[in-house]
Amino acid sequence: MPRFGIEAQGRDRTPSAAESRDQARRESQLLVERAQKGDHEAFAQLMRLHQRRVFSLIANLIRRPAEVEDIAQEVFLKVYRSLGRFDFRAAFSTWLYRIAVNECYDHLRRQRAQKSGAGKEVQLGEPGDLEGLAAPGRSPDVARQAELRQLVEQLFGRLPAHDRLLLGLRELEGLSVEEIAGVMNSKENTVKVQLFRARKRLLELHRRSLARRARS
């Protein structure tokens, strides 16, 4: 497999300003157009622009650090091979993250199949038909959002893979519900419900952790 000269990113600051994200989208579009014409340096710049978030997304789902870079390399290889078919109907980042999510789920399925010994696919909680359920109420305020981010970071390893993905995209990476729906190839109401449930599970884990500490 070719290596793209990228390195796993640590805990770099995540830009959150809308202006920065708009600029990144414009820069991505120009680089994609150049890369589709065979400009290899443009492709390398494109990957450097997005690699931190791709590594972060993968690390949210794959808990073994040694596997994260291999999966990232496979993601970038698939992007390289299929970039000519990207048609700009979605944002490049949405298309890229969808490839990363699918690669992570494929990896998890292979692991589960190997452990089961039967090759049986294990359901990992992909978006389901939840549109009929009531969506949660108002979005949390700034203080609540900061609390959720802290809880996500503390309890991430104890959450199911799908919850880690959703909360990582929303609370850690700052993607909107609309953007997450694009990444997950799902509906916004579905994402809202799944985020609501993931937050409930996260807070329940937190309550249990506090209760254990109080008893000790």
Sequence and secondary structure as in RCSB ss.txt:
>XXXX:A:sequence
MPRFGIEAQGRDRTPSAAESRDQARRESQLLVERAQKGDHEAFAQLMRLHQRRVFSLIANLIRRPAEVEDIAQEV
FLKVYRSLGRFDFRAAFSTWLYRIAVNECYDHLRRQRAQKSGAGKEVQLGEPGDLEGLAAPGRSPDVARQAELRQ
LVEQLFGRLPAHDRLLLGLRELEGLSVEEIAGVMNSKENTVKVQLFRARKRLLELHRRSLARRARS
>XXXX:A:secstr
    S     S      HHHHHHHHHHHHHHHHHHHTT HHHHHHHHHHHHHHHHHHHHHH   HHHHHHHHHHH
HHHHHHHGGG  SSS HHHHHHHHHHHHHHHHHHHHHHHHHSS          S TTS    S   HHHHHHHHH
HHHHHGGGS HHHHHHHIIIIIS   HHHHHHHHT  HHHHHHHHHHHHHHHHHHHHHHHHHHHH 
